[in-house]
Amino acid sequence: NEQFEKFVKATGYVTIAERTPTKEEFPTAPAENLVAGSVVFAPTDHEVPLTDHYQWWSYVKGANWRHPLGPQSNIKGKENHPVVQIAYPDAEAYAKWARKRLPTEAEFEFAARGGLSGKTYVWGDEFRPGGKWMANTWQGEFPVKDAGEDGYAGMAPVKSFPPNGYGLYDMAGNVWEWCSDWYRPDYYKTLADKGAVANNPQGPDSPFDPSEPNEKKRVHRGGSFLCNEQYCSRYIVGTR
């Protein structure tokens, strides 16, 4: 949060979640719904089908990086937490300001592995080596209650868990990370079927998700505090 705030103060940048949607962007949306905001995770009070993510995500007016859970929330005292409610263009703009760029999916996975090869997690094959928590993930019944057995029910400050072999922190768990690749679930399979050797692949030329064909999606990696083996397991190094 602290680093992103410096970027905003230096540039005056306004994130996607802070901008009021227009009728041109969402022609079928009722006018009363064209209000700046973002989706927020809301735990349920009972077990729900894990195939219906609308059960635990809801659009909240006024939610953005300064107010992650809505207007009544803020980031005071969370300067060392990862910034959230950031769309791909926001992440790209920050990276450009910092004279960096977002990684490709292949670069992210290479960095996440930390020099390891063929391992399930970024730290090895055992989820909790020696009983030690290695990443901020969900414990308990999803999406009802995060028991916080790893010390955090929700997001954790950066560097709360051990780094990988390259000295990089939070490459698994805590919050998802944007990659520059367009998302196509069949991209790597298509390369393999063609017999192509994927040496530092740059991703597909265009996006396509058969479950939401009209959406233009980018890849995000690493999983988050919402992931566990019951639901998404995206802290596993190869999972998108």
KEKE-3310 file (N, C-alpha, C; in steps of 0.2 Angstrom, whole numbers, plus 5000, padded with zeros to 4 digits):
npx = (5004:5010:5019:5011:5004:5013:5015:5003:5002:5012:5009:4995:4986:4971:4963:4955:4944:4940:4935:4920:4909:4904:4889:4892:4902:4895:4882:4870:4868:4858:4856:4857:4866:4878:4890:4905:4916:4920:4922:4920:4926:4914:4912:4901:4887:4884:4886:4890:4887:4903:4905:4898:4903:4898:4891:4900:4906:4903:4897:4903:4899:4910:4921:4938:4956:4960:4950:4947:4937:4925:4917:4917:4929:4947:4965:4973:4987:4990:5000:5011:5004:4999:4994:4977:4962:4965:4966:4971:4976:4979:4990:4999:5001:5007:5019:5025:5028:5037:5047:5048:5041:5027:5028:5029:5019:5027:5039:5035:5032:5045:5052:5044:5047:5059:5072:5070:5065:5051:5044:5030:5025:5031:5041:5044:5039:5031:5017:5017:5031:5039:5029:5028:5020:5020:5015:5002:4987:4970:4962:4951:4933:4929:4917:4915:4922:4938:4950:4962:4974:4987:4991:4985:4969:4963:4971:4989:5003:5017:5031:5028:5030:5042:5055:5057:5069:5076:5075:5063:5048:5031:5027:5018:5001:4993:4990:4983:4993:4996:5000:5008:5003:4990:4975:4972:4965:4970:4982:4996:4994:4991:5003:5011:5004:5008:5021:5029:5043:5043:5051:5054:5041:5029:5016:4999:4992:4980:4966:4955:4942:4933:4922:4918:4916:4916:4924:4939:4953:4967:4982:4983:4992:4999:4990:4980:4975:4963:4963:4963:4965:4952:4946:4953:4967:4977:4990:4998:5012:5011:4998:4986)
npy = (4994:5006:5009:5010:5020:5031:5031:5035:5048:5054:5054:5057:5047:5038:5024:5010:5005:5016:5024:5030:5019:5019:5021:5017:5008:4998:4994:4987:4989:4994:5012:5015:5006:5010:5014:5019:5006:4990:4972:4962:4951:4941:4932:4917:4912:4899:4883:4882:4879:4876:4879:4890:4905:4917:4917:4921:4933:4950:4965:4980:4997:5010:5003:5002:5003:5011:5009:4995:4986:4993:5009:5011:5006:5006:5009:5012:5009:4998:4999:4991:4980:4971:4979:4980:4977:4981:4983:4976:4986:4996:4990:4988:5002:5006:4998:5004:5017:5014:5010:4998:4982:4971:4954:4940:4925:4914:4919:4923:4910:4904:4913:4911:4897:4898:4892:4878:4863:4853:4852:4852:4864:4881:4880:4866:4849:4846:4852:4858:4859:4851:4855:4869:4884:4890:4899:4911:4905:4899:4892:4881:4879:4883:4894:4899:4902:4908:4900:4905:4899:4900:4911:4922:4928:4931:4944:4946:4955:4960:4949:4940:4927:4914:4917:4912:4901:4911:4922:4929:4935:4929:4923:4913:4912:4924:4937:4937:4938:4949:4944:4947:4940:4936:4927:4911:4895:4884:4886:4881:4868:4868:4872:4861:4850:4854:4851:4860:4868:4876:4889:4901:4907:4919:4920:4919:4927:4932:4934:4921:4914:4900:4899:4911:4919:4932:4940:4948:4942:4943:4933:4928:4924:4913:4912:4915:4921:4916:4903:4886:4868:4863:4872:4880:4879:4887:4891:4881:4878:4877:4881:4891)
npz = (5000:5004:4994:4982:4986:4985:4971:4967:4973:4966:4953:4951:4948:4944:4949:4941:4949:4955:4946:4938:4930:4913:4902:4889:4891:4898:4892:4895:4908:4922:4926:4939:4944:4939:4946:4954:4961:4967:4967:4982:4994:5004:5017:5019:5029:5030:5023:5005:4987:4979:4967:4963:4963:4965:4977:4987:4983:4980:4973:4978:4981:4981:4985:4984:4981:4992:5001:5004:5008:5006:5008:5022:5026:5028:5024:5035:5045:5038:5030:5026:5020:5005:4991:4986:4976:4963:4946:4930:4921:4931:4938:4928:4925:4937:4937:4925:4929:4940:4932:4928:4923:4921:4924:4913:4912:4912:4916:4929:4935:4934:4943:4955:4958:4963:4960:4962:4955:4948:4959:4971:4978:4980:4989:4991:4992:5002:5011:5024:5030:5043:5051:5049:5044:5027:5019:5017:5017:5016:5030:5037:5034:5018:5010:5023:5036:5039:5048:5052:5056:5052:5057:5052:5048:5034:5024:5025:5032:5020:5018:5029:5029:5025:5013:4996:4986:4979:4987:4986:4992:4997:4985:4984:4989:5000:4991:4974:4959:4946:4929:4913:4902:4890:4894:4890:4892:4885:4880:4883:4881:4867:4862:4866:4859:4846:4846:4849:4857:4872:4875:4886:4884:4878:4879:4873:4858:4859:4870:4877:4885:4887:4896:4899:4886:4881:4889:4891:4897:4908:4914:4931:4945:4958:4969:4984:5000:5001:4996:4997:4999:4998:4990:4979:4978:4973:4977:4973:4963:4949:4946:4938)
capx = (5000:5014:5023:5006:5002:5018:5014:4997:5003:5017:5006:4988:4983:4965:4962:4949:4938:4938:4931:4913:4908:4899:4884:4896:4906:4890:4876:4864:4867:4854:4859:4859:4872:4884:4894:4912:4916:4923:4920:4923:4924:4910:4911:4894:4886:4883:4890:4887:4891:4909:4905:4895:4907:4893:4889:4904:4909:4898:4900:4902:4900:4915:4927:4944:4962:4960:4944:4946:4930:4920:4918:4919:4936:4953:4971:4977:4990:4991:5005:5015:5000:4999:4988:4972:4957:4970:4964:4977:4979:4982:4996:5003:5003:5012:5025:5029:5030:5043:5052:5048:5036:5024:5031:5025:5017:5033:5044:5032:5033:5052:5054:5041:5050:5065:5077:5068:5062:5047:5041:5022:5025:5037:5046:5045:5033:5027:5013:5019:5037:5041:5023:5028:5016:5025:5012:4996:4981:4964:4961:4944:4928:4928:4919:4912:4927:4945:4952:4968:4979:4994:4992:4981:4963:4963:4978:4995:5008:5022:5037:5026:5032:5049:5056:5059:5076:5078:5074:5057:5042:5024:5026:5012:4997:4992:4986:4985:4998:4995:5005:5006:5000:4982:4973:4969:4967:4973:4988:5002:4992:4992:5010:5013:5001:5011:5027:5034:5047:5041:5057:5052:5035:5027:5009:4995:4991:4973:4963:4949:4940:4926:4917:4916:4920:4916:4928:4946:4956:4974:4983:4985:4996:5001:4985:4979:4973:4957:4964:4965:4964:4945:4943:4956:4974:4981:4997:5002:5016:5009:4991:4984)
capy = (5000:5012:5010:5012:5027:5035:5031:5039:5055:5057:5055:5058:5041:5036:5017:5008:5004:5023:5028:5029:5016:5023:5017:5014:5002:4993:4996:4984:4990:5000:5018:5015:5002:5013:5018:5017:5001:4984:4966:4961:4944:4941:4925:4915:4909:4892:4879:4884:4875:4879:4880:4897:4910:4923:4916:4925:4939:4955:4972:4985:5003:5014:4999:5003:5002:5015:5007:4988:4982:4998:5016:5012:5003:5010:5005:5015:5004:4993:5002:4985:4975:4971:4983:4976:4981:4983:4980:4975:4993:4999:4986:4990:5009:5007:4995:5008:5022:5011:5009:4990:4979:4965:4948:4935:4920:4910:4923:4922:4903:4903:4916:4908:4891:4899:4887:4872:4860:4848:4852:4854:4871:4885:4878:4859:4845:4845:4858:4861:4856:4852:4859:4876:4887:4893:4904:4913:4902:4898:4886:4880:4878:4889:4901:4901:4905:4907:4899:4909:4895:4902:4918:4927:4927:4937:4946:4946:4960:4956:4946:4937:4920:4913:4918:4906:4901:4917:4928:4932:4933:4929:4921:4909:4914:4931:4940:4935:4943:4950:4943:4951:4936:4935:4920:4905:4889:4879:4889:4877:4861:4869:4872:4854:4846:4855:4849:4866:4869:4883:4892:4908:4909:4926:4920:4919:4933:4935:4930:4917:4909:4897:4899:4918:4921:4939:4944:4948:4941:4942:4928:4930:4918:4913:4911:4920:4919:4913:4897:4880:4862:4862:4876:4882:4876:4891:4892:4876:4882:4877:4883:4898)
capz = (5000:5004:4988:4978:4987:4982:4964:4966:4974:4961:4946:4951:4944:4947:4948:4938:4954:4957:4940:4937:4924:4908:4898:4883:4893:4900:4889:4897:4915:4925:4928:4947:4945:4936:4952:4955:4966:4966:4971:4989:4997:5009:5020:5020:5036:5029:5017:4999:4982:4978:4959:4962:4966:4967:4984:4991:4980:4979:4971:4984:4979:4984:4986:4980:4985:4998:5005:5001:5009:5005:5011:5029:5028:5025:5025:5040:5049:5034:5024:5023:5017:4998:4988:4982:4972:4957:4940:4926:4919:4937:4939:4922:4926:4942:4934:4921:4934:4943:4927:4928:4919:4924:4922:4909:4916:4912:4921:4936:4937:4935:4949:4960:4960:4967:4959:4963:4949:4949:4966:4971:4980:4979:4994:4991:4991:5009:5012:5030:5032:5050:5054:5048:5038:5022:5015:5019:5014:5020:5035:5039:5029:5013:5012:5029:5041:5039:5055:5054:5060:5050:5060:5049:5045:5029:5022:5030:5029:5016:5021:5035:5028:5023:5006:4992:4985:4976:4991:4985:4997:4995:4978:4984:4994:5002:4986:4967:4956:4938:4924:4906:4897:4889:4897:4886:4896:4881:4877:4884:4878:4860:4860:4866:4853:4840:4847:4850:4863:4875:4879:4888:4880:4879:4880:4867:4855:4861:4875:4876:4891:4885:4901:4898:4880:4880:4893:4889:4903:4909:4918:4937:4947:4965:4974:4989:5007:5000:4993:5001:4995:4997:4985:4973:4978:4968:4979:4970:4959:4942:4945:4936)
cpx = (5004:5017:5017:5004:5007:5017:5008:4998:5008:5014:4998:4984:4976:4964:4955:4943:4936:4935:4924:4912:4903:4894:4887:4899:4901:4883:4869:4863:4862:4858:4861:4865:4879:4888:4900:4912:4920:4920:4924:4921:4920:4909:4903:4893:4884:4886:4886:4890:4897:4910:4901:4898:4903:4891:4893:4908:4903:4901:4898:4904:4905:4921:4932:4950:4963:4955:4943:4940:4924:4921:4920:4925:4941:4959:4976:4980:4992:4996:5009:5011:5000:4993:4983:4967:4961:4968:4971:4980:4982:4989:5001:5006:5008:5019:5029:5031:5037:5048:5053:5043:5033:5027:5026:5024:5023:5038:5041:5034:5041:5054:5050:5044:5056:5071:5076:5065:5057:5044:5033:5021:5031:5043:5048:5039:5029:5024:5016:5025:5039:5035:5023:5024:5021:5022:5005:4990:4975:4964:4954:4939:4927:4921:4917:4917:4934:4948:4958:4974:4986:4996:4988:4975:4962:4970:4983:5000:5014:5027:5035:5028:5039:5049:5058:5067:5080:5078:5068:5052:5036:5023:5020:5008:4996:4987:4988:4989:4996:5001:5003:5003:4992:4981:4969:4970:4970:4980:4994:5000:4993:4999:5013:5011:5005:5019:5032:5037:5046:5047:5056:5046:5032:5019:5005:4994:4985:4970:4957:4948:4933:4921:4914:4919:4920:4921:4936:4950:4964:4976:4985:4987:4997:4996:4984:4977:4966:4957:4966:4963:4957:4943:4947:4964:4979:4988:5001:5006:5014:5002:4990:4978)
cpy = (5006:5014:5013:5019:5032:5036:5036:5047:5058:5058:5057:5053:5039:5028:5015:5008:5011:5027:5026:5025:5020:5018:5014:5008:4996:4995:4993:4985:4995:5006:5018:5011:5005:5018:5015:5012:4995:4978:4965:4954:4945:4934:4923:4913:4902:4889:4881:4880:4879:4881:4887:4902:4917:4923:4920:4931:4944:4961:4977:4992:5007:5009:5000:5002:5005:5012:5000:4984:4987:5004:5016:5009:5007:5006:5008:5009:4998:4995:4996:4980:4976:4975:4979:4980:4984:4980:4979:4982:4996:4996:4988:4997:5010:5004:5000:5014:5020:5009:5001:4988:4973:4959:4944:4929:4915:4913:4922:4915:4902:4907:4913:4901:4892:4895:4880:4869:4854:4847:4855:4862:4874:4883:4871:4855:4844:4852:4862:4858:4857:4855:4866:4879:4891:4899:4906:4911:4902:4892:4886:4879:4884:4889:4904:4905:4903:4906:4903:4905:4896:4908:4923:4925:4932:4938:4947:4952:4956:4954:4943:4930:4920:4915:4912:4906:4907:4923:4932:4930:4933:4927:4915:4912:4921:4934:4937:4940:4943:4948:4946:4947:4936:4928:4916:4899:4884:4881:4884:4870:4862:4869:4864:4849:4848:4853:4854:4866:4876:4885:4899:4910:4915:4926:4920:4926:4936:4931:4926:4913:4906:4898:4907:4921:4928:4943:4943:4948:4940:4936:4931:4923:4919:4912:4916:4917:4916:4906:4891:4873:4860:4866:4877:4880:4880:4893:4886:4879:4882:4879:4890:4900)
cpz = (5000:4998:4982:4979:4985:4975:4963:4967:4969:4954:4946:4948:4948:4945:4944:4943:4956:4952:4939:4930:4919:4905:4892:4885:4895:4898:4892:4905:4917:4927:4935:4948:4942:4941:4953:4961:4963:4969:4977:4991:5003:5012:5021:5027:5036:5023:5010:4993:4980:4970:4958:4966:4968:4974:4989:4989:4979:4977:4976:4981:4984:4987:4981:4984:4992:5003:5002:5002:5008:5008:5018:5031:5025:5026:5030:5044:5045:5028:5022:5021:5009:4996:4985:4979:4966:4951:4936:4924:4925:4938:4934:4923:4931:4940:4930:4925:4937:4939:4927:4923:4922:4921:4917:4914:4917:4917:4928:4939:4939:4942:4955:4962:4964:4966:4959:4956:4951:4956:4966:4973:4979:4984:4994:4989:4997:5010:5018:5032:5039:5054:5053:5043:5034:5018:5018:5015:5019:5024:5037:5033:5024:5011:5018:5034:5040:5046:5057:5057:5058:5053:5058:5046:5040:5027:5027:5027:5025:5020:5028:5035:5025:5015:5002:4991:4982:4980:4990:4990:4993:4987:4978:4990:4995:4997:4979:4964:4948:4934:4917:4901:4896:4892:4891:4889:4892:4878:4877:4881:4870:4858:4861:4861:4847:4840:4848:4857:4866:4879:4880:4884:4882:4880:4873:4864:4856:4866:4873:4882:4889:4890:4901:4892:4878:4884:4891:4896:4903:4914:4925:4941:4955:4970:4979:4996:5006:4997:4998:4996:4994:4991:4979:4972:4974:4971:4976:4964:4952:4941:4943:4939)
residu = (ASN:GLU:GLN:PHE:GLU:LYS:PHE:VAL:LYS:ALA:THR:GLY:TYR:VAL:THR:ILE:ALA:GLU:ARG:THR:PRO:THR:LYS:GLU:GLU:PHE:PRO:THR:ALA:PRO:ALA:GLU:ASN:LEU:VAL:ALA:GLY:SER:VAL:VAL:PHE:ALA:PRO:THR:ASP:HIS:GLU:VAL:PRO:LEU:THR:ASP:HIS:TYR:GLN:TRP:TRP:SER:TYR:VAL:LYS:GLY:ALA:ASN:TRP:ARG:HIS:PRO:LEU:GLY:PRO:GLN:SER:ASN:ILE:LYS:GLY:LYS:GLU:ASN:HIS:PRO:VAL:VAL:GLN:ILE:ALA:TYR:PRO:ASP:ALA:GLU:ALA:TYR:ALA:LYS:TRP:ALA:ARG:LYS:ARG:LEU:PRO:THR:GLU:ALA:GLU:PHE:GLU:PHE:ALA:ALA:ARG:GLY:GLY:LEU:SER:GLY:LYS:THR:TYR:VAL:TRP:GLY:ASP:GLU:PHE:ARG:PRO:GLY:GLY:LYS:TRP:MET:ALA:ASN:THR:TRP:GLN:GLY:GLU:PHE:PRO:VAL:LYS:ASP:ALA:GLY:GLU:ASP:GLY:TYR:ALA:GLY:MET:ALA:PRO:VAL:LYS:SER:PHE:PRO:PRO:ASN:GLY:TYR:GLY:LEU:TYR:ASP:MET:ALA:GLY:ASN:VAL:TRP:GLU:TRP:CYS:SER:ASP:TRP:TYR:ARG:PRO:ASP:TYR:TYR:LYS:THR:LEU:ALA:ASP:LYS:GLY:ALA:VAL:ALA:ASN:ASN:PRO:GLN:GLY:PRO:ASP:SER:PRO:PHE:ASP:PRO:SER:GLU:PRO:ASN:GLU:LYS:LYS:ARG:VAL:HIS:ARG:GLY:GLY:SER:PHE:LEU:CYS:ASN:GLU:GLN:TYR:CYS:SER:ARG:TYR:ILE:VAL:GLY:THR:ARG)
# end
